[in-house]
């Protein structure tokens, strides 16, 4: 890309910008002071449990609900604010619903071309043909929804949403009606389709595996607030607080003792790094002495029979190529580790383990919510 084009791109506003969005129903605050931005071509995700506010946010972006507080901008233009509501059909937004919402009396072809009112018949036919190829439905254009599998219906819904060439695509739990294997396969496939067609999208889901498979950036929602916005690596290895640490992936918190400004000790050994000032020994301002907690993920504990550190197998979950073991340390504390399924240990067996920690996250005592990354 020429330098001038890169400069022009840098000066363009983000495709989507949400500023201090607050939404409530009666006394119930559903969305609380949420701000985010999504650049062109990026896939974002709102990830959270039921009732966290993610679907309400999606409805606000789509224009289905007027805003009570805050502002939503598309391509730098305000489309929602108190007293401002650009209607959904004027926002250049496509939407894939949880139940697909296909028209049962229309064929696949008819469903895809449903929103193409402003183009010629020839252009509409060509666009349907190309979209059929894009989503893998070329041989099914004359079929009806009841003749299709769940995965095929999902592709029809995606093609229909893409047909008008929207600036932004919204996907509301699009894989929730599918079985686990198909859900994983399609989430990867849909990401590929969106990226090949340079489509900006926001996915809403409660399933972190879908979020990790599809999204470039993920916002973890809890009680109406975005707890952390970042890529999957950051959410997993650098959680912003204990809720994110608990919600994303698996892990345990082990008690730790700060030895000095560069070392912190846990039962499994001493970890080195820059210990945050407020957790150092002799820090009178925090009043917590040298106590802390460390987050350990299953991949931080390595199965190693040559190690002198031993742990007892309490539980095992077979996952094909790997087994997730729950282990009990001599102190009674529990840790998790992933091992090749070739290492088939019995319950009660003693196994060797060692630390292999790249990203150490240190938490002060539980009443302090923000983690401290070494």
N, C-alpha and C positions, 0 to 999 in steps of 0.2 A: 504494500500500500504506500503511495507517495506520502512524503512528510506532510504536505498540506492537507491531505485527506485525513491523516491521523490527528492533526490539530483540529480540524473541523469536527471530527468524531468526539474528541475530548471536550469540546465546547458545547456539545448537544446535551440537553437535559436527559436524565434517566427516563426510560420508557414509563416506569411506574414509580411514583413517589407518594408515600403516605406520611402525613405529618400530624402527630399528636391526636390520633384517632381515639375517641371515646364513644362508646355506645352502651346504652342501658335500657332495660325493660322494667319500668317501675323502679323499685329500689335495688334491683339486681344489676350490678355493673358487669356487663358481658365482655367488653373490650375496654382496656384501661391504658390510655396514653401510649398507643403503639405508633412507632415511626419506623419506616424502612424504605429502601430504594432498590429497584431492580433494573439492571442495565439491559439494553437490547441484546437479544440472542441468549440471555441467561434463563435457566430454569430454576425457579425458587420453589420452596415448599414451606407450608405452614403445618407443623407437626405437633400433635398433642392429643390428649385423651378427650373423650366425649365431654362436652360442656365447657371446654377451655376457651371458646370464642373463635375458633378458626373458620367455621362455616359462616358465622356472622360477618367476619372480615371479608370473606369471598363474596357474599351477597352485597356488601357495601361497595366493593370494587366493581362488581357487575352493574351496579346502579339499581338493584332491587330494593334497597332501603335508603331513605334519606339520612344524612349524617346529623347527629346531634352536636358533636364537637369535632374539631379537626378539619383536615383537608385531604383530598385525594387528587393527584395530578396524573394525567396521561400525556406523554410527549410534551410536558411542560405546561399544559393547559389544565386549569382547575375544572374537574368534572363533578366533584361532590364537595360540599361545604354547607354549613348551616344556611339555608335559603337558596342554595345552588344545587340543582340535580339535573345533569344531562341524562336523558333517558337511555336505557340500555342499548337500544337499536342505533343510537348515535355515537356509541363509544368505540366501535370497531373492536369488539371483544367477542370471542367465541367461547362456548362453554360445553363441557362434557359432563353430564350429570351422573350421579351414582347409579341410577337405574337405566341409564342410556337414553330413556325417553324417545325411543324410535316410534315412528308412525306405523302401526301394524298393517294398514291398508296400502302402504307404499312399498315398492320394491327397494332393494339396496340403492339402485340408481335414483329412484324417486326421493329417498331419504337424503342422499348426498346433495342432490341439486335443489332441495327444498328452499334454501335461502338465497339462491342465485337469481333473484328477480331482476336485477339491474344489468344483466349481461345478455348478449344474444343467445339464441338457441344453439348455434354452432359452437360458441365459446363455452357455453354451459356443458355441452356434450363432451368437449375436449377436456375440460377441467375435471369432469367426473371420471373420464377414462384415465387421466393421469393420476388422480387420487386413488382410483381403484388399484393401479399398479403400486403406488406408494405404500398403501396399507395392506397389500397382498390379497385383494378381493377381485381381481380382474375377471375371474371365471364365475363370480357369484353376483354380478350386478343385477341380474333379473330374478334373483331369489327374494323371498320375503323374510322379515325378521324371525318368524316362528320356525323357519327352515334352517336357521343358523345356530351355531354353538354360542356359548357365552362370550368366548374370545373373539369370534367373528362379529358379534353384535357390538362389542366394544370398539372394534376397528371401524365399523360403520359410523358409530357416534363420533369417533375421532375425525374421520374423513368429512362428515357433515359439518363439524365445527371449523375445520380448516378450509372448507370450500370458499367462503367469502373473503379469504385472505385477511384474517383479523390481525391487528397489531399485537394483541395479547390473548392468550388462550388460558382459560381457567378449567381445572380438572378437579371435580369434587368427588373424592373417594372413588376414582374410576375403576379400581380393581377389586373392590370389597366383595362383589358377588361371585368372584372366581375362586377356584381352589388354589392352594398355596403354590404348587408347581407352576400353574399357568400364570398366576399373579406375578411371580418372579420373572418368568420368561417375557411376559408382555411389558412389564415395567422397563426392562432393558430395551426391548424393541421399540416402544413408544419414545423413549429418550432418543434413540438413534433417528427415528423419523423426524422428531422436532429439531434436532441438531442439523440434520441434512437439509432441512427446509428453513433454517435460520428463524425459527419461531420462538418468541418469548412466551414463557408459560409460568403459571403458578399452580402447584399441586397442593391439595388439602388431603391429609391422611392421618390416621392414628398409628400407622405401621411404619416403624423406623427403617425396616428393610426396603420398603418401597421408596422412602425418602432418600436413603443412601444410594439406591440403584439409579434414581432418576435425577436428583437435584444437584445443581452447582452450589446453591446456598440454601440453608435450612434455618427456619426460625422455630425454636421450641417454645410453645405456648403453654402457660399454666396460669389459671385464674385470670385470664384476660390480658396477661402481659407476655411479651416476648422475653423469655429468660436469657436467651442467647441467639444471635444470628451469625452464622458462619458456615464453613464447609464441614463435611462429615468428619474429617480428621480432627478439626478443632473441637467439635462437639464431643468426640469420643475421648481424645487424649488431653484436652484442655478445657474441661467443663467450667462454666462460669460460676456455678454454685452447686449445692448438694442436690437440688432437684434435677438438674441436667445430668449430673453424675449418676443418679439413680435411674433416671428415665432412659437414658441412651446407653445401650450396651449392657454388659454385666460387669460387676466389680464388687469389691469389698473395701471397707475402711478398717485399717489397722492402727492401733495406738502407736505413737511415735514419740521420741524424745530428741529434742534439739541439743546437739553437742556443742556446736559453735556456729559461726556465721556461714560455714560451708559444709557442714555435715549434719545429718539427721539419722537417728538409729531406730530400726524396727527389729522385731524378733528375728527376722531372716538375715539381718546384716546392716551395714552402714551404707547409706546412699550419700553421694556427694553432689553439691551444687550450691547455688547462692540462696541461702535460707533467708526468707523475708525478715526484715528488721523486727517487726512486731512479734515474731515467734522465737527470737533469740533468747538465750539464757540471760537472766538478769535484767530483762526489759521490764522495768517497774510500771511503765505506762499502761501495759495491757493487763497486768496482774494475773497472768496465766502461767507464769513460770516457763518451763520448757516443754509443756505437753502440747501435742498436736496429733493430727490423724493424717494418714496417707491413703490415697486411693490407689488400689492395685487392680488391674484388669487381668483376665485369664492369660493374655499373651505376655504379661510381665513376669509370670512364674513359669519357668522352663523345667520340664521333666528331665532329670539327669541322674542316672543311677550311680554315677561316680561321685556325686556330692555327698558330703557328710551330714547335710541338713535333711532330716527325714520328716515325713508327714504320713498320716493314716488316711486311707481312702474311705470316705464316708458315703459317697454317692457317685454314680457314673451315668452319663447320658450319651448314648451312642449316636453319632452324627455322620456315619458313613466313613469318610476318610479320617475323621477325628473323633475323639471321645472327650467330653467335658467332665473333668473330675472335680468334685468337691472334696477338699482335703482338710484334715484337722491337724493343726500344729501342736507341739508339746504343751503350749500354754492353754490350749482349748480353742484359740482363735481359728477361724476357717478362712481358707483361700480357695480360689478357682484356678485351674490350669487346663490348657488344651494339649492333648498328646496324640500322636499318630495312633490310629486304631490297631496298628501292629503291636503296640504296647497295651496288652489286655490285662489290666490289674484287677484283682478281686477286691470286694468290700473287706475292709479290715486290714488289707495289706499295707506294709510300710514301703513308701517310695521315696526316692531321692529327688530333691528339687533345688533350684538355684534362681536367684534374681537376674532378670535381664530387662532393666527398666531404662527406656530412653526418655520418656516424658513423665517426670515425677510431679504430682500435684499434691501439695501439702495444704490441709485444712486446719485452721485453728479450731478450738473446741466448738461443739455443735451449735452454740448460740450465735456464732458468727457465720454468715451465709456465704461470703465471698471466698473462693479458694485462693491459694497462694502458690503459684507455679515456680518450682525450682528451675 
